[in-house]
Amino acid sequence: MRNSTFNKLSLALAAIAFVFAFSSCGDKNANRFKEAAMNLDNTQLTINDYDYWPDGGIRNVGGHLASLISLSELEKMLPTPLYVSGPHHDGEWDLYSDEFGHYNPQAIQYLAELAKKVVADKKFVAASKPLVDKYLYRQMLCMMVLHDVMYDDELFGKDYREYLFNEVINNYGYSEEESWYLGNIYIEEISDDDSYLFWNFNYEFFYWWARRWKDGTIDQFYDGLSTVLLAYHPEYKYETEKYYFMEEYDDWEWDYYEETEYTCDLDDDEPITDDKRIKEDEAVEIFRRAATNLDKTELVLANEFDYWPECGIRVTGGHLFSLISLYTLNRMLPCDLYVSGPHYLNRWNLNDPSDFGHYNPEAISYLGNLAKKVVSDKKFVENTRPLVDEYLKRQMLIMKGLYDGMNNPEICPDKQAVFDDIMLRNGNIYLDFDECPSCMLLNELDLEDGSYVYGNTGEMFLYWWARRDADGTINQFHDILETVYNAYYGE
């Protein structure tokens, strides 16, 4: 989950300090860390989280490493307190506080110096390299590149860097500017492997660096990180042109165009003339053909990890619009699909930081009437039920559950407060939090089916409903949802 956006990740120390601290002022501590290092393939996850190991982000990795050396044990090894402030105490992490732990610069510098002594032992480096490469190298490389790009004076000045760090911290690990920054980084060594580790967790790594900037330990952590990474991979050399590339926003937009008889070459906002309109009966058949091809979709959203069909609303939409393009959808309508927003007739602009598409209530009502006709054919419904079961049912259940929950006063006493909160956060929250209105609602509802779609992206489904409330189409979209869901599962 990002999705996110990661303001309770103090377990991160274990992910780095564990590697750093292979030595101490005495042989006892050095041997303890070496012993732990040689057991990287015998870890257990110590936090309540989905287990991606060894393909996880800093939170997941830290949760595993803490099973080898606990926070309490680590604190006893240090000559100074590990934290100068924060919610952690008595050898335990508090991951559910609004405040994050502020590390003690002296403690982190001590660990960085230990790292230098440890990796001077070439025999130990050689012996532990296979384990470090498997369990820690990719995460360390991600963090190294993110830091090096941000501190590249050819790309970013101090003012922009500090602005972005503040934005990320103030918005719980997310900002539109951060999305742009991360989207222009490419790490060849790992970006194209099957784990998609960088694309899944780059926000998490970057947010961790922002908090280290805030607590004044970023230089000390980087000192230790670079020492360890270069000991295991001395070939690493940061070069701007190798890791950072400029690309237009258009490369991040859904640029797939349906290859059917309805496709034509056109400008993004070329008006739809009457002779290009698709009649109602033909539109119904297009939707039915699309439903029968749910197992033949493609993701039309560039630079997005493909979880289909166990995915959120964004990836679901990215697949569905490979069956019916935005332009074809617009041709079905007697009016504009949007009344305002950054989108065009033929493509979306998904990177506008200040606006989103406001749907036209008349257009959504028209689509609702089409939906009724599509599912009125009981034989069609029966034939496509297995496909809907696999590719759409879980998403519909989440959307229904959220809608019903936010309209139940016993569960959600102030629906508007939930909408206001999730809009303010741009959909970026954790189910772990219970202090905010939208967090409380998400925690209250049990909509998980074992696929972790709700746990990973439930907040984005709620965010979508909030935007539909804002543009005045929430009731029309709910009618469509009820129509389709009841046709397949009304019994």
HUFENPE-V86372 format. One record per backbone hydrogen bond with DSSP energy under -1.0 kcal/mol. NH is the residue of the N-H (numbers start at 1). CO is the residue of the C=O. E is the energy in kcal/mol with one decimal. If there is no record, write none. Layout:
nh:NH co:CO e:E
nh:NH co:CO e:E
This chain:
nh:12 co:9 e:-1.9
nh:13 co:10 e:-1.5
nh:14 co:11 e:-1.0
nh:16 co:13 e:-1.1
nh:17 co:13 e:-3.0
nh:20 co:16 e:-2.6
nh:21 co:17 e:-3.1
nh:22 co:20 e:-1.6
nh:30 co:26 e:-1.6
nh:31 co:27 e:-2.9
nh:32 co:28 e:-1.9
nh:33 co:29 e:-2.2
nh:34 co:30 e:-2.2
nh:35 co:31 e:-2.4
nh:36 co:32 e:-2.0
nh:37 co:33 e:-2.6
nh:38 co:34 e:-1.9
nh:39 co:36 e:-1.9
nh:40 co:37 e:-1.2
nh:42 co:39 e:-2.3
nh:46 co:63 e:-1.6
nh:49 co:47 e:-1.5
nh:55 co:52 e:-2.9
nh:61 co:57 e:-2.6
nh:62 co:58 e:-2.1
nh:63 co:59 e:-2.1
nh:64 co:60 e:-1.3
nh:65 co:61 e:-2.7
nh:66 co:62 e:-2.0
nh:67 co:64 e:-1.7
nh:68 co:65 e:-1.8
nh:69 co:65 e:-1.8
nh:74 co:70 e:-2.4
nh:75 co:71 e:-2.6
nh:76 co:72 e:-1.4
nh:77 co:74 e:-1.0
nh:84 co:102 e:-2.9
nh:85 co:102 e:-1.1
nh:89 co:92 e:-1.5
nh:92 co:89 e:-1.7
nh:102 co:85 e:-2.6
nh:104 co:82 e:-3.0
nh:108 co:104 e:-2.1
nh:109 co:105 e:-2.4
nh:110 co:106 e:-1.9
nh:111 co:107 e:-1.8
nh:112 co:108 e:-2.2
nh:113 co:109 e:-2.4
nh:114 co:110 e:-2.0
nh:115 co:111 e:-2.0
nh:116 co:112 e:-1.5
nh:117 co:113 e:-1.5
nh:118 co:114 e:-2.5
nh:119 co:115 e:-2.4
nh:121 co:118 e:-2.1
nh:122 co:120 e:-1.3
nh:125 co:121 e:-2.0
nh:126 co:122 e:-2.4
nh:127 co:123 e:-2.2
nh:128 co:124 e:-2.5
nh:129 co:125 e:-1.3
nh:132 co:128 e:-2.6
nh:133 co:129 e:-3.1
nh:134 co:130 e:-1.5
nh:135 co:131 e:-2.4
nh:136 co:132 e:-2.7
nh:137 co:132 e:-2.4
nh:140 co:136 e:-2.5
nh:141 co:137 e:-2.8
nh:142 co:138 e:-2.4
nh:143 co:139 e:-2.1
nh:144 co:140 e:-2.4
nh:145 co:141 e:-2.7
nh:146 co:142 e:-2.4
nh:147 co:143 e:-2.0
nh:148 co:144 e:-2.6
nh:149 co:145 e:-2.8
nh:150 co:146 e:-2.0
nh:151 co:147 e:-2.0
nh:152 co:149 e:-1.7
nh:155 co:152 e:-1.8
nh:156 co:152 e:-2.6
nh:161 co:157 e:-2.2
nh:162 co:158 e:-2.5
nh:163 co:159 e:-2.2
nh:164 co:160 e:-2.8
nh:165 co:161 e:-2.4
nh:166 co:162 e:-2.3
nh:167 co:163 e:-2.5
nh:168 co:164 e:-2.5
nh:169 co:165 e:-2.3
nh:170 co:166 e:-2.8
nh:171 co:167 e:-1.5
nh:172 co:169 e:-1.3
nh:173 co:168 e:-4.0
nh:179 co:175 e:-1.8
nh:180 co:176 e:-1.8
nh:181 co:177 e:-2.5
nh:182 co:178 e:-3.1
nh:183 co:179 e:-2.1
nh:184 co:181 e:-1.1
nh:185 co:182 e:-1.6
nh:186 co:243 e:-2.5
nh:190 co:187 e:-1.6
nh:191 co:187 e:-3.5
nh:193 co:190 e:-1.4
nh:196 co:193 e:-1.1
nh:200 co:196 e:-2.2
nh:201 co:197 e:-2.1
nh:202 co:198 e:-1.6
nh:205 co:201 e:-2.2
nh:206 co:202 e:-2.5
nh:207 co:203 e:-2.7
nh:208 co:204 e:-1.8
nh:209 co:205 e:-1.9
nh:210 co:206 e:-2.2
nh:211 co:207 e:-2.0
nh:212 co:208 e:-1.8
nh:213 co:209 e:-2.1
nh:214 co:210 e:-2.0
nh:215 co:211 e:-2.2
nh:217 co:212 e:-2.1
nh:218 co:212 e:-1.1
nh:221 co:217 e:-2.6
nh:222 co:218 e:-2.3
nh:223 co:219 e:-2.3
nh:224 co:220 e:-2.0
nh:225 co:221 e:-3.0
nh:226 co:222 e:-2.9
nh:227 co:223 e:-1.6
nh:228 co:224 e:-2.1
nh:229 co:225 e:-2.9
nh:230 co:226 e:-2.2
nh:231 co:227 e:-1.2
nh:232 co:228 e:-1.7
nh:233 co:229 e:-2.8
nh:236 co:233 e:-2.0
nh:242 co:239 e:-1.3
nh:243 co:239 e:-1.6
nh:244 co:240 e:-2.4
nh:245 co:184 e:-2.6
nh:251 co:248 e:-1.7
nh:252 co:249 e:-2.6
nh:253 co:250 e:-1.5
nh:260 co:258 e:-1.4
nh:263 co:260 e:-1.8
nh:270 co:267 e:-1.4
nh:276 co:273 e:-1.8
nh:277 co:274 e:-1.2
nh:278 co:331 e:-2.5
nh:283 co:279 e:-2.5
nh:284 co:280 e:-2.2
nh:285 co:281 e:-1.7
nh:286 co:282 e:-2.0
nh:287 co:283 e:-2.2
nh:288 co:284 e:-2.0
nh:289 co:285 e:-2.6
nh:290 co:286 e:-2.2
nh:291 co:287 e:-2.1
nh:292 co:288 e:-1.6
nh:293 co:290 e:-1.5
nh:294 co:291 e:-1.2
nh:296 co:293 e:-2.2
nh:300 co:318 e:-2.0
nh:310 co:307 e:-2.0
nh:311 co:309 e:-1.5
nh:316 co:312 e:-2.1
nh:317 co:313 e:-2.2
nh:318 co:314 e:-2.0
nh:319 co:315 e:-1.5
nh:320 co:316 e:-2.5
nh:321 co:317 e:-2.1
nh:322 co:319 e:-1.8
nh:323 co:320 e:-1.5
nh:324 co:320 e:-1.4
nh:329 co:325 e:-2.4
nh:330 co:326 e:-2.4
nh:331 co:327 e:-1.8
nh:332 co:328 e:-1.1
nh:339 co:358 e:-2.9
nh:340 co:358 e:-1.1
nh:344 co:347 e:-2.7
nh:346 co:268 e:-1.4
nh:358 co:340 e:-2.7
nh:360 co:337 e:-2.9
nh:364 co:360 e:-2.1
nh:365 co:361 e:-2.3
nh:366 co:362 e:-1.9
nh:367 co:363 e:-2.2
nh:368 co:364 e:-1.9
nh:369 co:365 e:-1.8
nh:370 co:366 e:-1.9
nh:371 co:367 e:-2.4
nh:372 co:368 e:-1.8
nh:373 co:369 e:-1.5
nh:374 co:370 e:-2.5
nh:375 co:371 e:-2.2
nh:378 co:376 e:-1.0
nh:381 co:377 e:-2.0
nh:382 co:378 e:-2.4
nh:383 co:379 e:-2.4
nh:384 co:380 e:-2.0
nh:388 co:384 e:-2.4
nh:389 co:385 e:-3.0
nh:390 co:386 e:-1.7
nh:391 co:387 e:-2.6
nh:392 co:388 e:-2.1
nh:393 co:388 e:-2.3
nh:396 co:392 e:-2.3
nh:397 co:393 e:-2.6
nh:398 co:394 e:-2.0
nh:399 co:395 e:-2.3
nh:400 co:396 e:-2.8
nh:401 co:397 e:-2.8
nh:402 co:398 e:-2.4
nh:403 co:399 e:-2.2
nh:404 co:400 e:-3.0
nh:405 co:401 e:-2.4
nh:406 co:402 e:-2.7
nh:408 co:405 e:-1.4
nh:411 co:408 e:-1.4
nh:412 co:408 e:-3.6
nh:418 co:414 e:-1.4
nh:419 co:415 e:-2.3
nh:420 co:416 e:-2.9
nh:421 co:417 e:-2.1
nh:422 co:418 e:-2.6
nh:423 co:419 e:-2.2
nh:424 co:420 e:-2.1
nh:425 co:421 e:-1.7
nh:426 co:423 e:-1.2
nh:427 co:422 e:-2.4
nh:428 co:425 e:-1.8
nh:429 co:427 e:-1.1
nh:440 co:436 e:-2.5
nh:441 co:437 e:-1.9
nh:442 co:438 e:-2.3
nh:443 co:439 e:-2.5
nh:444 co:440 e:-1.7
nh:445 co:441 e:-1.4
nh:456 co:452 e:-2.3
nh:457 co:453 e:-2.6
nh:458 co:454 e:-2.3
nh:460 co:457 e:-1.1
nh:461 co:457 e:-1.4
nh:462 co:458 e:-2.0
nh:463 co:459 e:-2.2
nh:464 co:460 e:-2.0
nh:465 co:461 e:-1.9
nh:466 co:462 e:-2.2
nh:467 co:463 e:-2.0
nh:468 co:464 e:-1.8
nh:469 co:465 e:-2.0
nh:470 co:466 e:-1.9
nh:471 co:467 e:-2.0
nh:473 co:468 e:-2.0
nh:474 co:468 e:-1.1
nh:477 co:473 e:-2.5
nh:478 co:474 e:-2.1
nh:479 co:475 e:-2.1
nh:480 co:476 e:-1.7
nh:481 co:477 e:-2.4
nh:482 co:478 e:-2.7
nh:483 co:479 e:-2.3
nh:484 co:480 e:-2.5
nh:485 co:481 e:-2.8
nh:486 co:482 e:-2.4
nh:487 co:483 e:-1.4
nh:488 co:484 e:-1.5
nh:489 co:485 e:-3.3
nh:490 co:486 e:-1.8
